[in-house]
């Protein structure tokens, strides 16, 4: 079965249809709150078009690291100072994975479901698995680009390099939000979000469900001091053995993804097709798709290869190399 401009929408629509309320439905849910957190804080202007060969994307920014406060000299008749510099960073989207699956063309003739249903199920499961893989890759990028914290809560927190350990007892009170705000301000992070796994999950739940109670209003207000994203699948999975919470400045991260194939199916050599589609669960993630039809031992099958291409870029560090806009706090109480 060729994937045409008319059949592709059918396959994609079928991919969004599952048996409502069944346990099967749970297999078609992508747990990717890390990606949602990154998407919501992203401010970078990224160019994908009209770029030189070998360049997939470009980010540009302005800065001036040479500004100083000097002794005033009233007798100067001429003066000058440092100029703002324009920077650009040409990027290669160098992250790619692949998932393959096959669907026999004739096996679905007498089945309750059709060929498009079989393709849709496989494509849906592939998108779930690949989006979750990319979410864990992004957590790894966070760990590789942590900044150095300059605030230790008057010695109550242990700061060692990029590791910031907060005693377990402090995670049980919404007062910790005030300390997070102060830590952000001390580190020039003025518009942060928090990305966490199990850390803060129960605390936030208790505060939000107590909002209607007179004695719970304060907790509710404090827990909303900054957006909290709890990715209990990917943050804790990557950091097995530790409970981490990330503080991320708005604009500190840029997620890039690009497909190299056309968005309408292109047929090559009669039985090979290629096209690009967006991830159903996280449309910023683009997949290049290849299909091939062949016959083996009398059985005709269509083979699929799905390739996400992506990269998580960290903002330029500016004039202070250790200030990346990303901090990590560890729960000293352990798992």
Secondary structure, 3 states (H helix, E strand, C coil): CCCCHHHHHHHHHHHCCCCCCCHHHHCCCCCCHHHHHHHHHCCCCEECCCCCCCCCEEEEEEECCCCCCCCCCCCCCCCCCCCCEEEEEEECCCEECCEEEEEECCCCCCCCCCHHHHHHHHHHHHHHHHHHHHHHHHHHHHHHCCCCCCCCCCCCCEEECCEEEECHHHHHCCCHHHHHHHHHHHCCCCCEEEEECCCCHHHHHHHHHCCCCHHHHHHHHHHCCCCEEECCCCHHHHCCCCCEEEEEECCCEEEEECCCCCCCCEEECCCEEEEEEECCCCCCCEEEEEEEEEEECCEEEEEEEEEEEEEEEECCCCCCCCCCCEEEEEECCCC
